[in-house]
Amino acid sequence: MTRVLEQIPAIIRGTANPDRSLTDVLRLVNAGWVSLVAAAGLTLIGVLAIDLADGRAGAETALAGESLKQAIFALLGVSAAMVVALPHYRIVGVVATPAMIIALLFLVFLLLPGVPSWVVKPRNGTRGWINLGLMDFQPSEVAKIAYVLVVARYMRFRSEHRRFMGLVPLGVMTAIPVGLIVLQPDLGTAMLFAPSLLAMLLAAGAKLRHLTIIVVAAMMAGPAMYPLLRPHQKTRIVALVRQMQGDRTSASDINYQAYTAQTVIGAGGLAGVSEDRARLLLDLNPLPESHNDMVFAVIALRWGFLGAMGVVMLAVAWVVGALWTAAQTKEPFGRLVCVGLAAFVAAQTTINVGMNIGLLPIIGITLPLVSYGGSSMLTVWMMTGLVFNVALHRPRPPFRPSFEWE
């Protein structure tokens, strides 16, 4: 990016090499802008929705409390994205292994016995946050980026993943962070790693029949894992099944959050309600985690079905921008990074929306760039910076073909 910006004065003076200058400037026009603009839109909507969830009927509408903190997190996130976007992404890839090791050490630290609660802050029974004073740091968020970089770097110019046994090292690389996150326990975040790995394997030319065998085996093993779930996780699954059957017996206890979210979403109708009425309805129907996991319901209340679909489309645009960048990138590492990050955002958005509308059990998954949280905001903005970095530095042809396909 620095080299491109340095060319602009020369272009204005007319002293630059026309061919090289035009090529460099045109590199600024890339698919990464799609993800960048979508991220900005999601962030703005998130701050407004959190302000609505954070307030009460008749309260001042100016940013306050958690919405103000979210705005500050957003500024920090944009700054982090700029830092990540400046150096060539292959330089960023060099720090992949050290970053993953640091992330794993943080994940281990969360599980150490004897660590005081003011350092490791449990939330809803999950030891997933480290108190930094001004904000709480969630190592599993950083582990997402480090994981994608490590896996992408491992598969660059490799062919072992095209053999069934060649998938074992990648399985081990995935099992380590996932296992540590499950022990917190944070099953929701742990579930996001599998779609990212599968997406990167597909992009790297892994054989579809091998991946199909793994997915089918995992689905068949799912019911066998049920006895290993914690009591509250089992209860949520049972409550979801009863809810889908029309049984409202759990509407006042374990399924209260899900039923309230659907009530709030239904109240928004097609185009939403006024701000005052939205605040009043949230007062009358207290929605747990309305600023966090259930912020999508608040958006549907305030801006209706159209507003909710707008958020979904912005998330889709972010993913499309990342995949478009991957399609334009012939260098394997950059291509895999974009695909892996896109899978994380797509899976997280799908699960969160599914939780809010009652199609999936509530497992504590945030809506990227919209839900309240400093670690999540910084992480997704850094993902955005990486996508833009790859789009900006995509190599000019001719270049070594990315991967072989059958």
C-alpha positions as CSV (number, residue, x, y, z in Angstrom):
1,M,0.0,0.0,0.0
2,T,2.9,2.4,0.8
3,R,4.4,2.0,-2.6
4,V,1.0,2.7,-4.2
5,L,0.4,5.8,-2.2
6,E,3.9,7.1,-3.1
7,Q,3.1,6.8,-6.8
8,I,0.1,9.2,-6.5
9,P,2.1,12.5,-6.4
10,A,4.2,11.3,-9.4
11,I,1.0,10.5,-11.3
12,I,-0.4,14.0,-10.6
13,R,2.9,15.6,-11.8
14,G,2.9,13.4,-14.9
15,T,6.4,12.0,-14.1
16,A,5.5,8.5,-13.2
17,N,5.8,5.4,-15.4
18,P,2.3,5.3,-16.9
19,D,2.1,1.5,-17.1
20,R,3.4,0.8,-13.6
21,S,1.6,3.7,-12.0
22,L,-1.8,2.7,-13.5
23,T,-1.3,-0.9,-12.5
24,D,-0.4,0.1,-8.9
25,V,-3.3,2.5,-8.5
26,L,-5.8,-0.1,-10.0
27,R,-4.7,-2.5,-7.3
28,L,-6.5,-0.3,-4.9
29,V,-9.7,-1.1,-6.7
30,N,-10.2,-4.6,-5.4
31,A,-12.7,-7.0,-3.9
32,G,-11.4,-6.3,-0.4
33,W,-13.4,-3.1,-0.4
34,V,-16.6,-5.1,-0.4
35,S,-15.6,-6.7,2.9
36,L,-14.4,-3.4,4.2
37,V,-17.6,-1.5,3.5
38,A,-19.7,-4.4,4.8
39,A,-17.7,-4.4,8.0
40,A,-18.2,-0.6,8.5
41,G,-22.0,-1.0,8.0
42,L,-22.2,-3.9,10.4
43,T,-20.2,-2.0,13.0
44,L,-22.4,1.1,12.8
45,I,-25.6,-0.9,13.0
46,G,-24.2,-2.8,16.0
47,V,-23.4,0.4,17.9
48,L,-26.9,1.7,17.3
49,A,-28.5,-1.6,18.3
50,I,-26.4,-1.8,21.5
51,D,-27.4,1.7,22.4
52,L,-31.0,0.7,22.0
53,A,-30.6,-2.4,24.1
54,D,-28.5,-0.5,26.7
55,G,-31.1,2.2,27.2
56,R,-34.6,2.3,28.7
57,A,-37.9,3.9,27.7
58,G,-37.6,7.7,27.9
59,A,-33.8,7.6,28.3
60,E,-31.4,9.8,26.5
61,T,-30.5,8.5,23.0
62,A,-26.9,9.6,23.1
63,L,-24.3,6.9,23.2
64,A,-23.7,5.8,26.7
65,G,-22.5,2.7,28.7
66,E,-21.8,-0.3,26.6
67,S,-22.7,1.4,23.3
68,L,-19.9,4.0,23.9
69,K,-17.5,1.2,24.8
70,Q,-18.5,-0.6,21.6
71,A,-17.7,2.6,19.6
72,I,-14.3,2.8,21.2
73,F,-13.7,-0.9,20.4
74,A,-14.7,-0.2,16.8
75,L,-12.1,2.6,16.5
76,L,-9.5,0.2,18.0
77,G,-10.6,-2.4,15.5
78,V,-10.2,-0.2,12.5
79,S,-6.8,0.8,13.7
80,A,-5.8,-2.8,14.1
81,A,-7.1,-3.5,10.6
82,M,-4.9,-0.8,9.2
83,V,-1.9,-2.2,10.9
84,V,-2.6,-5.6,9.6
85,A,-3.3,-4.4,6.0
86,L,0.0,-2.4,5.6
87,P,2.7,-5.1,5.5
88,H,2.6,-7.8,2.8
89,Y,0.4,-10.7,4.0
90,R,3.2,-13.1,3.6
91,I,5.1,-11.2,6.2
92,V,2.1,-11.5,8.5
93,G,2.2,-15.3,7.8
94,V,5.7,-15.5,9.2
95,V,4.3,-14.7,12.7
96,A,1.6,-17.4,12.3
97,T,3.3,-20.1,14.4
98,P,4.4,-17.7,17.2
99,A,0.9,-16.2,17.3
100,M,-0.6,-19.7,17.6
101,I,1.8,-20.7,20.4
102,I,0.9,-17.5,22.3
103,A,-2.8,-18.1,21.8
104,L,-2.5,-21.7,23.0
105,L,-0.6,-20.5,26.1
106,F,-3.4,-18.0,26.9
107,L,-6.0,-20.8,26.5
108,V,-4.0,-23.0,28.9
109,F,-3.7,-20.1,31.4
110,L,-7.5,-19.9,31.4
111,L,-7.7,-23.5,32.7
112,L,-5.1,-23.3,35.4
113,P,-6.5,-23.9,38.9
114,G,-5.9,-21.3,41.5
115,V,-6.1,-18.3,39.2
116,P,-8.2,-15.7,41.0
117,S,-11.6,-14.8,39.5
118,W,-10.6,-11.1,39.1
119,V,-7.9,-12.3,36.6
120,V,-9.9,-15.0,34.7
121,K,-13.5,-13.8,34.7
122,P,-16.0,-16.7,34.4
123,R,-19.2,-15.8,32.6
124,N,-22.2,-18.2,32.7
125,G,-19.8,-20.9,33.9
126,T,-17.3,-20.4,31.1
127,R,-13.6,-19.4,31.9
128,G,-13.0,-17.7,28.7
129,W,-11.9,-14.1,29.5
130,I,-8.8,-12.5,31.0
131,N,-9.4,-9.2,32.8
132,L,-7.2,-6.4,31.3
133,G,-8.8,-3.6,33.3
134,L,-10.3,-1.5,30.5
135,M,-11.6,-4.5,28.7
136,D,-11.8,-8.3,28.9
137,F,-9.6,-10.3,26.6
138,Q,-10.9,-13.5,25.0
139,P,-8.0,-15.6,23.8
140,S,-10.2,-17.9,21.7
141,E,-11.0,-15.0,19.4
142,V,-7.3,-14.4,18.7
143,A,-6.9,-18.2,18.2
144,K,-9.2,-18.0,15.2
145,I,-6.9,-15.8,13.2
146,A,-3.8,-17.6,14.4
147,Y,-5.3,-20.9,13.4
148,V,-6.2,-19.8,9.9
149,L,-2.7,-18.5,9.4
150,V,-1.0,-21.6,10.7
151,V,-3.2,-24.0,8.6
152,A,-2.9,-21.9,5.5
153,R,0.9,-21.8,5.9
154,Y,1.0,-25.5,6.5
155,M,-0.9,-26.4,3.3
156,R,0.9,-23.9,1.1
157,F,2.4,-25.8,-1.8
158,R,1.7,-29.1,0.0
159,S,-0.1,-32.2,-1.3
160,E,-0.3,-34.4,1.8
161,H,-3.9,-33.3,2.4
162,R,-4.9,-35.0,-0.8
163,R,-4.4,-38.3,0.9
164,F,-6.7,-39.5,3.6
165,M,-3.9,-40.1,6.1
166,G,-2.5,-36.8,5.2
167,L,-5.4,-35.1,6.9
168,V,-4.3,-36.4,10.3
169,P,-1.7,-33.6,11.0
170,L,-4.4,-31.0,10.2
171,G,-6.8,-32.9,12.5
172,V,-4.2,-32.7,15.3
173,M,-3.6,-29.0,14.6
174,T,-7.3,-28.4,15.0
175,A,-7.9,-30.6,18.0
176,I,-5.5,-28.8,20.2
177,P,-7.1,-25.3,20.3
178,V,-10.6,-26.8,20.0
179,G,-10.0,-29.1,22.9
180,L,-8.7,-26.3,25.1
181,I,-11.8,-24.2,24.2
182,V,-14.2,-27.0,24.9
183,L,-12.6,-27.4,28.4
184,Q,-13.5,-23.8,29.3
185,P,-16.3,-24.9,28.3
186,D,-17.2,-22.9,25.2
187,L,-18.7,-25.4,22.8
188,G,-20.1,-22.7,20.5
189,T,-16.7,-21.1,19.7
190,A,-15.1,-24.6,19.4
191,M,-17.7,-25.5,16.7
192,L,-16.5,-22.7,14.4
193,F,-13.1,-24.3,13.7
194,A,-14.5,-27.3,11.7
195,P,-16.2,-25.2,8.9
196,S,-13.0,-23.1,8.5
197,L,-10.8,-26.2,8.2
198,L,-13.2,-27.9,5.7
199,A,-13.4,-24.7,3.6
200,M,-9.6,-24.4,3.4
201,L,-9.3,-28.1,2.5
202,L,-11.8,-27.7,-0.3
203,A,-9.9,-24.6,-1.6
204,A,-6.6,-26.5,-1.4
205,G,-8.0,-29.3,-3.5
206,A,-8.6,-32.0,-0.9
207,K,-10.5,-34.9,-2.2
208,L,-14.2,-34.5,-1.7
209,R,-14.8,-38.2,-0.9
210,H,-12.3,-38.0,2.0
211,L,-14.0,-34.9,3.4
212,T,-17.4,-36.5,3.0
213,I,-16.3,-39.6,5.0
214,I,-15.1,-37.3,7.8
215,V,-18.3,-35.2,7.9
216,V,-20.6,-38.3,7.8
217,A,-18.6,-40.0,10.5
218,A,-18.8,-36.8,12.7
219,M,-22.6,-36.6,12.1
220,M,-23.0,-40.3,13.1
221,A,-20.9,-39.7,16.2
222,G,-22.9,-36.7,17.2
223,P,-25.6,-38.6,19.1
224,A,-22.9,-40.7,20.9
225,M,-21.5,-37.4,22.3
226,Y,-24.8,-36.4,23.9
227,P,-24.0,-38.1,27.3
228,L,-20.8,-36.1,27.5
229,L,-22.6,-32.8,27.3
230,R,-23.1,-30.7,30.5
231,P,-26.6,-30.7,32.0
232,H,-27.5,-27.2,30.8
233,Q,-26.4,-28.1,27.3
234,K,-28.6,-31.2,27.3
235,T,-31.5,-29.1,28.7
236,R,-31.1,-26.5,25.9
237,I,-31.2,-29.2,23.2
238,V,-34.3,-30.8,24.7
239,A,-36.0,-27.4,25.1
240,L,-35.3,-26.6,21.4
241,V,-36.9,-29.9,20.3
242,R,-39.9,-29.2,22.5
243,Q,-40.1,-25.6,21.2
244,M,-40.1,-26.8,17.6
245,Q,-42.9,-29.2,18.5
246,G,-45.0,-26.3,19.8
247,D,-44.5,-27.2,23.5
248,R,-44.3,-24.0,25.5
249,T,-43.7,-25.6,28.9
250,S,-40.1,-24.3,29.0
251,A,-41.0,-20.8,28.0
252,S,-40.6,-19.5,31.5
253,D,-37.3,-21.2,32.4
254,I,-34.6,-22.6,30.2
255,N,-36.2,-21.5,26.9
256,Y,-37.2,-18.0,28.2
257,Q,-34.4,-16.3,26.2
258,A,-35.3,-18.0,23.0
259,Y,-39.1,-17.3,23.3
260,T,-38.5,-13.7,24.3
261,A,-36.2,-13.2,21.3
262,Q,-38.9,-14.6,19.0
263,T,-41.5,-12.3,20.6
264,V,-39.3,-9.3,20.1
265,I,-38.5,-10.2,16.5
266,G,-42.2,-10.7,15.8
267,A,-43.1,-7.3,17.3
268,G,-40.8,-5.6,14.7
269,G,-43.0,-6.7,11.8
270,L,-41.8,-5.8,8.3
271,A,-40.3,-2.3,8.8
272,G,-39.8,-2.1,12.6
273,V,-41.1,0.3,15.3
274,S,-40.1,3.7,16.5
275,E,-37.1,4.0,18.9
276,D,-39.3,4.9,21.9
277,R,-41.6,2.0,21.3
278,A,-38.7,-0.4,20.8
279,R,-37.3,0.7,24.2
280,L,-40.7,0.3,25.8
281,L,-41.1,-3.2,24.4
282,L,-37.6,-4.2,25.6
283,D,-38.6,-2.9,29.0
284,L,-41.8,-5.0,29.0
285,N,-40.0,-8.1,27.6
286,P,-36.5,-8.2,29.2
287,L,-34.2,-10.1,26.8
288,P,-31.1,-11.6,28.4
289,E,-27.9,-10.7,26.5
290,S,-29.9,-8.3,24.3
291,H,-26.7,-6.3,23.6
292,N,-24.6,-9.4,22.9
293,D,-25.8,-12.8,21.6
294,M,-29.4,-11.6,21.0
295,V,-28.7,-8.3,19.4
296,F,-30.1,-9.6,16.1
297,A,-33.5,-9.7,17.8
298,V,-33.1,-6.0,18.9
299,I,-32.3,-5.1,15.3
300,A,-35.4,-7.0,14.0
301,L,-37.5,-5.1,16.6
302,R,-36.2,-1.6,15.7
303,W,-35.9,-2.0,11.9
304,G,-38.1,-5.0,11.2
305,F,-37.6,-7.8,8.8
306,L,-36.1,-5.5,6.3
307,G,-33.5,-4.3,8.7
308,A,-32.7,-7.8,9.9
309,M,-32.3,-8.9,6.3
310,G,-30.1,-5.9,5.7
311,V,-27.7,-7.1,8.4
312,V,-27.7,-10.6,6.9
313,M,-26.9,-9.2,3.5
314,L,-24.0,-7.1,4.9
315,A,-22.6,-10.3,6.5
316,V,-23.0,-12.1,3.2
317,A,-21.3,-9.2,1.4
318,W,-18.3,-9.6,3.8
319,V,-18.1,-13.2,3.0
320,V,-18.5,-12.7,-0.7
321,G,-15.8,-10.0,-0.6
322,A,-13.4,-12.5,1.1
323,L,-14.2,-15.3,-1.3
324,W,-14.0,-12.9,-4.3
325,T,-10.5,-11.9,-3.1
326,A,-9.6,-15.6,-2.8
327,A,-10.8,-16.2,-6.3
328,Q,-8.6,-13.4,-7.7
329,T,-5.6,-14.5,-5.7
330,K,-3.3,-17.2,-7.3
331,E,-0.9,-17.4,-4.4
332,P,-2.0,-20.3,-2.2
333,F,-1.3,-18.8,1.2
334,G,-3.4,-15.7,0.6
335,R,-6.1,-17.7,-1.0
336,L,-6.4,-20.0,1.9
337,V,-6.4,-17.2,4.4
338,C,-9.3,-15.5,2.8
339,V,-11.3,-18.8,2.5
340,G,-10.6,-19.7,6.1
341,L,-11.6,-16.3,7.5
342,A,-14.8,-16.2,5.3
343,A,-15.8,-19.6,6.7
344,F,-15.4,-18.4,10.3
345,V,-17.6,-15.3,9.7
346,A,-20.2,-17.3,7.7
347,A,-20.5,-20.0,10.3
348,Q,-20.7,-17.6,13.2
349,T,-23.3,-15.4,11.5
350,T,-25.4,-18.5,10.5
351,I,-25.4,-19.9,14.1
352,N,-26.2,-16.6,15.7
353,V,-29.1,-15.8,13.5
354,G,-30.3,-19.4,13.9
355,M,-30.2,-19.0,17.7
356,N,-32.2,-15.7,17.5
357,I,-35.0,-17.1,15.3
358,G,-35.3,-20.4,17.2
359,L,-33.8,-22.8,14.7
360,L,-30.7,-23.6,16.8
361,P,-30.0,-23.9,20.5
362,I,-28.5,-20.9,22.3
363,I,-24.8,-21.6,22.7
364,G,-23.3,-18.2,23.2
365,I,-22.2,-17.2,19.7
366,T,-22.0,-13.5,18.9
367,L,-22.9,-11.8,15.7
368,P,-19.7,-10.6,14.1
369,L,-19.1,-6.8,14.3
370,V,-22.6,-6.3,15.7
371,S,-22.7,-8.0,19.1
372,Y,-21.0,-6.2,22.1
373,G,-17.4,-7.3,22.8
374,G,-13.9,-5.8,22.4
375,S,-12.1,-9.1,21.6
376,S,-14.6,-10.0,18.9
377,M,-14.6,-6.5,17.4
378,L,-10.8,-6.4,17.2
379,T,-10.7,-9.9,15.8
380,V,-13.2,-9.5,12.9
381,W,-11.7,-6.1,12.0
382,M,-8.3,-7.7,11.9
383,M,-9.8,-10.4,9.6
384,T,-11.1,-7.6,7.4
385,G,-7.6,-6.0,7.3
386,L,-6.1,-9.4,6.3
387,V,-8.7,-9.8,3.5
388,F,-7.9,-6.3,2.2
389,N,-4.2,-7.0,2.5
390,V,-4.5,-10.1,0.3
391,A,-6.6,-8.2,-2.2
392,L,-4.1,-5.3,-2.3
393,H,-1.0,-7.5,-2.7
394,R,-2.4,-10.2,-4.9
395,P,0.5,-11.2,-7.2
396,R,0.5,-10.3,-10.8
397,P,0.6,-13.2,-13.3
398,P,2.5,-15.2,-14.3
399,F,2.6,-17.1,-10.9
400,R,2.8,-20.6,-9.8
401,P,-0.7,-22.3,-10.1
402,S,-2.3,-22.5,-6.7
403,F,-3.5,-26.1,-6.3
404,E,-4.1,-29.2,-8.3
405,W,-7.7,-30.4,-9.0
406,E,-8.9,-33.7,-10.1
